[in-house]
Amino acid sequence: MTTATVTSKRQITIPSDVCQRPGVAKGDRVEFIETESGEFLLRPVTMDITSPKGMIRTSKRGTTLADMDAAIAKAATSGALKHK
């Protein structure tokens, strides 16, 4: 049997052999499911394809028209927009 110790902050380190079985990797989320008998199951949280929240990172600051114009001008003067 594998055991873990609860810290003063109520945190545990999941032993590596326990993580390997369900395929849990660093940074993954897990959920604890209570059974009818009062025991808890550990299950990896899988991504719900119908909920894309957080899949695409967005800029906190939007791009202004002036920024776009400057980028286009820079590309044009650097030769990046040469016609073939």
PyMOL commands that set and color helices and strands:
alter all, ss='L'
color gray80, all
select helices_A, chain A and resi 16-20+65-78
alter helices_A, ss='H'
color red, helices_A
select strands_A, chain A and resi 30-34+40-44
alter strands_A, ss='S'
color yellow, strands_A
deselect
rebuild
show_as cartoon
